[in-house]
Amino acid sequence: MQSLKPAIERLAKQEDINNNSEARVIFLELRDALTQGKIRAAEKGADPANPGRWVVNAWVKQGILLGFRVGELAETGCEALTFVDKDTFPVRRFTVADHVRVVPGGSSARVGAYIAPSVICMPPMFINVGAYVDEGTMIDSHALVGSCAQIGKRVHLSAAAQIGGVLEPANAAPVIIEDDVLVGGNCGIYEGTLVRARAVLGAGTILTRSTPLYDLVRDQAYRGTAEAPLEVPEGAVVVPGSRAIRKGSASAGISLYTPVIVKYRDDKTDRGMGLEEWLR
């Protein structure tokens, strides 16, 4: 698949690629590789000096953007329900051979998203192009997996959870959810936030690059920077909280939202999640 990289980087620099048959052929090869999980927008372990570091494959996102440039509007669907989108990003169709459970009720995923065997999709949910959803994960009702988001094994994205996507700039890190994470209902995870393995996000938790995360257990705060996104430590249990404003006249009883780590995952937390295995 690395043979695609120089071709995509070359085509991405060309201003006019309308009716470029080579660009379409190369994009379709990239799209199929994404659908099969052979390439990813970001991957862990690509840096031998730091195995825990996630590395962004900017050329993959350049290739996805190439698909939007060469695509043409096309109508799909039926008389009762029609859609108009770029013909390079059709809706993905599943068969029993995929071993993915897609429960009836209006869910959809784009071709170019990898969805591993044993993933469960509850209606309605949406998975965008470039996303990677690993084995045993459940995507609950009204949940969104944004473009290029990386979702690990045995993750539960609860109802209405929003995992933000990113295509531009090409070198920007996508949202990454590592293995065995529970994302509670109505959570929002955006701007390249990295949630390490076994973390638990309580319902309504919002995580962004600009919002500090306070750790009551270790008495410290975690912040995203221009160079690195916000990172949630492994096994952290995060809930919505607030912090008082202590500046000028605005300090009169006004607080700002902030996520707070109240504990780290333990046996009691795991027992509380035991029903998950029965649902699967």
N, C-alpha and C positions, 0 to 999 in steps of 0.2 A: 504493500500500500504506500510505502514511502516514495515510490516512483510518481505518485500523483502530486507530491508536494511541489517540486519545481515547476510543473506545468500550471498548477493553480496559482502559485506566486507570480508567475509570468503573466497569466491572463488577468489577474487582479489589478495589474498596473495599467492595463489597456483601457482607455477611456470609452471607446466605441467597440462593443462586441455584439451588436445586433446582428442577427442572422449568422452568427459564428457557430458553425456546426461542430467544430473541434471543442469549443467551450461547453456546448451542451453534452457532448459525449463524455467529456472528462467529469463534468458535474454529475451526470447520472451514475458514473462509476463510483464517485465519492459517496453519493446518496445511498447506493446499494451497500457499500462498505459500512456506512453508519448504521443502516437498518440491521445489518448482521452483527454489529458490535465489533467489527474488525479494527475500526479506528474510533477515537474518541476526541472530543473537544478539549478534554483535560484528563490527565492520568497520574496516578500515584506510583512512585517508585522509579520514575524515569531518570531521576538524579541520583547516581550511585553514592554521592557524598552525603545525601540527606534522603533516605528511603521514605520518610514520612511526608515529604514535601510533594504537593501537587503541582504539576507543570502544565501550563496552558499550551495547547497546540493551535497557535494563531492561524496557521495555514488551513486548518479544518474549518474554522469560522469564515475565513476568506472564501473557501469553497462553497459554503452555504450561501453567502451573500452573492456569489457568482450565479447560483441557481435562481435567485430573485431577478438578477439582471437579464438572464437569457430566457426566463420564463415568459409565457404569454397568457393573458386572461382566457380562461375557459369555463364553460358552464357544466356543472355536474349535478347529479341528483335525479329527481323524478318530478312529475307535474305538481305533486303536492308540496314538495320541499326541494328547492334548488339552491345551489351555491355557485359563487363566482370567485375563482382564486387563480393563482399562477399554476399553469399546467405542470410545472416542475415539482410541485409539492402536493400531490394527491393524498387523499385520506388512505391510511393503511388498512388493509383488510386482513383479518386473521382466519386461520383454519385450526382444526383440532390438532394438527401436526405442530403448531406453534406452542401448544401447552400453556397458553395464556388464557386466563378466565376473564372474559369481557361480558359482564352481566348486562342484560338488555336495559335500555333506558336513555340512550342519547350520548354515550361516550364516544370520543374519537381521538385518534392519534395520527400524526402526519408520517408519511413515509420519510425515512431519514432519522427516525427515533428508534433506538434499540430498546426492546422490551423483552426481558429474559423469560425463559420458561418458568412457570409457577408464579408469575406476577398476577395479582388480582386487581381488576379495574371495576370499581363500583360506579353506577351511573348517577348523574352525568359527570364525567371528568375529561380532562384534555391534556395530551402530551404533545409538546411542540418539537419541531425538527431539531436534531442535534442532541436531544436529551438522551441520557443513558440510565435505564432503570434496571437494577440488578435483581437476582433471583429472590423469590420469597417476599417481595415487597407488596404491600397493599396500598392502592391509591383510592381513597374513599370518595364519597359523593361531593361534587362541586370543588374538587381539588384541581389545582393547576400545576403542571410541571413545565416550567418555561424553557425556552430555547437554550440548548447546551447545558442545562442543569445536570448534575451528576448525582444519582441516587444509589446508595449502596444496597447491600443484601439485608433482607428482613426488616426493612424500614416500614413504618406505618405512617402514611400521610393522612391524618384524620380529616373529617368533613370540613370543606371550605378552606383547607390549608393552601396557601399561595407560595409557590417556589418561583422566584423571579427568574427571568431569562436575560441573556445578554448576547448580542452579536457584534456590536460596535462599542468601543474600539476592539479590533480583533485580538489584541493582547490582553484584554480585560478578563479577569478570572470569573468563571461562572459560579453560581451557588453550588456548593458541594455538601451533600449529606452522607456521612460515612455509615458503616454497617450498624444495624441494631439500634437505630435512633427512632424514638417515638416523637412525632410532631403532632401536637394537640390541635383540636379544632380551632378554626379561624386564626391560625398562626400565619404570619407573613415573614418570609426570609428572602432578603433582597441584597443587591449590590455586592455579589461575590462572597457573601458570608460563608465561612467554613464551619460546619458542625461536626465535631469529632465523634468517634464511635461511642455508642451506648448512651449518648446524651438523651435527656427527656425535656421536651419543651411543653410547658403547660399551656392550656387553651388561651388563645388571645395574645401570645407572645409575639412581638415584632422585633426583628433583628435587621439592622442596616449598618453600613460602614460608618455612618456619622453618629450612631447612638452608642454610648459606652455601656458595657456590661459589667455590673458590680457583683463581686464574689464575696458574699458574707462569710463563707467558710474560711477562705484564705486571706481575707481582708485586703483585697486588691481590686483594681478595675482593669478591664481589657478594652482596648480601643482599636478601631481600624485606622489605617494611615493611608497616605497617598500611594505608598508602595505595597501595602499588605491589607487584606480585608480583615474584618472582625472575625475572631476565631473563638468558638465555644469549646472549652476543654472537654476531654473525654470523660464520660460518665456524669457530667454536670446536670443538675435538675434546675431548670430555669423557669421562672414565673414572671408575669408582669408586675412591675412595681412603680414607684415614683420617688423623685428626689426634690427636695425643697429648693426654691430659688432664694439665694442669700445675697442678692445684689440690688442696691438702690431701693426705690419705692416699690419695685415689682415683687419684693420679698413678702409682701403682706398676704400670706396664706396661699400663695401660688406654687404649684408643683409641676414638674415635667415628668413625662413618662420615661421609665428606664427598665430594662430587663434585669432581673436579679437572680443570681445563683444562691439557692437556699440550702442545698445539700448536694451530696454526690451519691450516685446510684448505689443501692445496697440490696440485701435480700428482701426487705420489705417492699421496695420499689418493684423488684422483679416479680414478687408474688401478686402484686396489684395488676400486673400485666399478663398474668397467666391465661386469661380468657382468650388472648390473641391466638394461641395455637389452635384452640377449638374452632375459632372462626375460619381459620385457613383450611 
